[in-house]
Amino acid sequence: MQPGNGLIGFIGLGVMGGPMAANLVRAGFDVLGYNRSTPAMDRLRDAGGTVATDAADVAARCDVVVTMLPDDLAVSAVYDEALLPKLRPDVVLVDMSTVTPALSRDIASRAATSGAMALDAPVSGGEQGAIEATLSVMVGGDPTTFERMLPVFQAVGKTINHVGEAGAGQTVKAANQLLVGGIIELVSEAILFLEAHGIEQGPALEVLSGGLAGNRILERKSAAMVAREFKPGFRIDLHHKDMGILMSAARDANLPLPLGAIVAQLFIASRARGDGGLDHSALLRNLEALAGR
Ligand code: NAD
């Protein structure tokens, strides 16, 4: 799929999908977008895209359809109602949402019965990565279709790997969410530990970033965490969903993930506190409550 060669549909123009669709336009693709709420569609129009009347309109007019929706429920609804029923054999469906590997496998096999192809291509890199077109894209499904879709992935991402058959992209994304959630918890504990000892955070976190403990959460999120700014970004509610995907896939493989299980519990605690709409770095607030701070 090259720019100027057919129409790309994009369904789900939220925190991630909005800038990703805009980057496809910037790369020269003709983009037909659809989102349940209209302000998101106005933003795509301003960025140079066109908008559809509904998801079925996208399905009828596009050769490639990308979805970037919240969860299994939303993806199933759009695929069942709009994308799969009248699927043409030449169409490629690319789901970039984070969902269960089982749903991605089911979509791929149902697309194949119509002679079409479906890839799962979840991403990592957050809103900033979506805006800057520097996402990591982990792709499961037919390798030849992956090669054909590379220009689409290159318009939104920087590190793009085919990681296995249908569903494999989602399995790799679950491992990603284990790492990100666990590291956020550890950075939170380090911040509160330093605070408890009256250490100035700026120089301390900077020197930690330069050593073996250095990581992207420290680099990108620790300053906002120290300032207790938790505007999303990536919401606690979505990371909670991803920890559910991870723990269920680990159970399927008979694999214990002891630290992952604790982090999954901490996300539940955050939601119970009413923090579900905050950035996932707000895991820090749990720890403050636990420490009576
Ligand atoms: P979001 O809630 O901001 O965006 C989802 C969009 O889908 C919303 O605009 C919503 O109106 C729209 N939508 C929902 N149901 C719809 C339907 N039936 N038809 C049309 N539009 C519909 O979510 P997001 O942060 O953009 O995340 C999207 C996906 O990407 C999720 O699976 C999330 O886990 C994953 N993800 C998010 C981030 C991040 O930092 N936000 C990073 C990596 C991956």
Boltz pocket constraint, residues with backbone or C-beta under 6 A from the ligand:
constraints:
  - pocket:
      binder: B
      contacts: [[A, 11], [A, 12], [A, 13], [A, 14], [A, 15], [A, 16], [A, 17], [A, 34], [A, 35], [A, 36], [A, 37], [A, 40], [A, 55], [A, 68], [A, 69], [A, 70], [A, 71], [A, 74], [A, 77], [A, 78], [A, 96], [A, 97], [A, 98], [A, 99], [A, 123], [A, 124], [A, 125], [A, 126], [A, 127], [A, 233], [A, 234], [A, 235], [A, 238]]
      max_distance: 6.0
